[in-house]
Amino acid sequence: MNKKSPINPTVKLLNEQQALQAGFMLMQQGQLAEAERNFQKVISSNPRQVDALNLLGIINAQSRNFQDAISFMGRAISINPKNASSYYNRGLALHELGRLEEALLDYRKATKINLKYANAFNGQGNAYLDMKDVKLAIESYEKALQIDRNYADAWNNLANAYSYNKQLEEALSCYDKALQINPHFLEAWSNRAGRWLELKNIEEALANYEKAAQINVDSPNFLGDYLHAKLQGSDWSDLTVRCAQILRSVSLSKPVSKPFATLSVLDDPALHREVAKIYIQTRFPQSNVLGAIPPRAASQKIRIGYYSADFRNHAIAYLIAEMLERHNKNAFEIYAFNLHPGKPDEISSRIFAAVNQVIDLSDKSDRNAAQLARALNIDIAIDLGGHTFDSRTGIFAHRCAPVQVNYLGFPGTLGAPYYDYILADATVIPEDQRQHYLEKVVYLPHCYQPNDSQRKISERIFSRSELGLPEHGFVFCCFNNGYKILPETFDGWMRVLHAVEGSVLWLLDHNPVATRNLQREAKARGIDARRLIFAARMPLAEHLARHRLADLFIDTLPYNAHTTASDALWAGLPVLTCMGTTFAARVAGSLLRAMDLPELITHTQAAFEARAIELAQDPSALNEIQSKLLAHRDTSPLFDAPLFTRHIEAAYRTMQTRYQAELPPEHFSVES
């Protein structure tokens, strides 16, 4: 009888090592499926092969199968609990799933096993930063850098921590160190550009974005950031090419832009929806780590949580202040969740005095912030930021309240399944456009935008000369943000100036780069650059007062005047708009309809230009419109804060009633 020859352990070990080496080479070549098969063969013959388990964990993490990655790393740790890299790699996978506390424990274990493990200290810093514990994040990054002064990623992350604390000069210094080590560090160039933007230095920001663009324009969301920065400097070079790139990338479901950047360049609600969906899927996917919110019995008062980083000298704060003051405190408890507190000012003091409770979330992770809202039994959470600067979408991804609402800060869908409603009106979201919104649409009766009827207009009387305006001639103005000015809009403005002799265009002075570029573009269109007048920034009450020296506010497309339009109307200045298709392109039209001024709404560029010229050349017609505006200002729904507050409270009651009845969110209208 033949007996099988015994297996030579040396041969078995050689085969194992060869399979590991082959699999590792396949990993380096990006052939992850082939590499995984090699490692699985090793595991099938030797289930305790730690290296193979670790490498399988890494492959699954790279393939974004984080749960499987955690499982493989856990098996490796159970076999060899002294392997620091297993803890580190499991920490990375846990981190990706938003399980920050567990990730932090693994990073700490890795650093205890290996005191010189710079990567683990860097991972620890990232976890602390996501948990908003900036002090410990900075300490962790500094420990990584004590071990390795040439660790470019740690310098970049340290800069990000300083940025969160608004220590922008320190942040720039750290980005510099990262770039000295790695001049091709795309993320550091892009982050550095963002900090220069915060410091209002467009020239430096653009120089940094251009460095990044030379490395790779295809990195996630870079193209949108770059394009938005160029528009802030009124730099329209390559605009058509870049928009085409965005369209192409979105059709391939690539994360090419943050949603806000596309609002000002493309009047396409279907595209806006896709950009938002892609952004949410890649950056803020729904998290179920906290589980579902258990059903609650109806309470005596509905608890409303307003979430914003803009409870300060900001357009959002100006709009909502009186609404918050007018809320019925017998029926509602109002909470202000402050996402990024800064120095207190007059408007923040007013807002915080109007609510039941102010809660600082700047030092809390998204998960902990959501847990806090659940503990407070917040019934309806209102995201006033959406996809704008310093917002905290991750809190809503964790489901901080049974009902979650997109409102005011971002004019479009947020593209996330965890927002139940968007507050709108019939003008900004016509019924035939609802398919472009993931949220259910709640229609307020007149206009979705709240306003403050207590906004002070300074009694100061400005002269034309002190503001740089000519003593005679028609004054067109547009005080919109510079990134809203596109070539098509500017072309139209210049044709209007051509037609109206002696007229000027009064714009905000955003930055020297934009001023130079706009002057150059005017000259290229045959208009004397001196006919563009740039207004310095000043306190709101005085800014409203200087509106008296303008004759007609002419709007931008596809991103209309929003707060700037209500400012102009409140100051008694007629606003001429051209209405587009998207939410952002229809806001000024909504305001004008609420003021019963449909004669100032146009629907084509040609009609817009013709109407601007007509009004400039017919003083009696313009005076009639201005008289109508002044007569309606104190009686229209637009500036009736008590009426608006009753309507929005009715919307909240319906949302709450549907939730209590276990009915899903649905479109509905509030009766006037």
Secondary structure, DSSP 8 states (H G I E B T S, - for coil): --------HHHHHHHHHHHHHHHHHHHHTT-HHHHHHHHHHHHHH-TT-HHHHHHHHHHHHHTT-HHHHHHHHHHHHHH-TT-HHHHHHHHHHHHHTT-HHHHHHHHHHHHHH-TT-HHHHHHHHHHHHHTT-HHHHHHHHHHHHHH-TT-HHHHHHHHHHHHHTT-HHHHHHHHHHHHHH-TT-HHHHHHHHHHHHHTT-HHHHHHHHHHHHHH-TTSTTHHHHHHHHHHHTT--TTHHHHHHHHHHHHHTT---S-HHHHHTT---HHHHHHHHHHHHHHH-----TT---------SSEEEEEEES-SSSSHHHHHHHHHHHHS-TTTEEEEEEESS--S--HHHHHHHHHSSEEEE-TTS-HHHHHHHHHHTT-SEEEES-SSSTT--HHHHHT--SSEEEE-SSSSS----TT--EEEE-TTTS-GGGGGG-SSEEEE-SS-S----TT---------TGGGT--SSS-EEEE-S-GGG--HHHHHHHHHHHHHSTT-EEEEE---HHHHHHHHHHHHHTT--GGGEEEE----HHHHHHHGGG-SEEE--SSS--SHHHHHHHHTT--EEEE--SSGGGTHHHHHHHHTT-GGGEESSHHHHHHHHHHHHH-HHHHHHHHHHHHHHHTTSGGG-HHHHHHHHHHHHHHHHHHHHTT-----EE---
